[in-house]
Amino acid sequence: MVYKETRLLPTSDKLLNRYQQQATGDEKILFKQFELSKPMPSTIKMSIAWQAMAIGFKRYEDGLSAEKAAEFMQHIAIQQWKRLSKK
């Protein structure tokens, strides 16, 4: 039910395989692309990257240019990494 309503992928391999087998159209293509991907690591560096992207994307949504938003994301990520590296 969660997958059908939200398109959030199930964590159960059994359910994920079932949805892959039933997929058609764009959904089938999406699942094929997932097969080529690798999960991102769950590390402090990745949490910094995701947080910086969220902040930068919000700035982009609020009207900042894509170039400036990307620069801001990078600045935030470097700043946070330096702050955490000092500890």
Protein Blocks (a to p, Z undefined) as FASTA:
>chain_A
ZZmmnopacfblklmmmmmmmpgcjllmmmmmmmmpccddddfklmmmmmmmmmmmmmmm
nopafklmmmmmmmmmmmmmmmmmmZZ
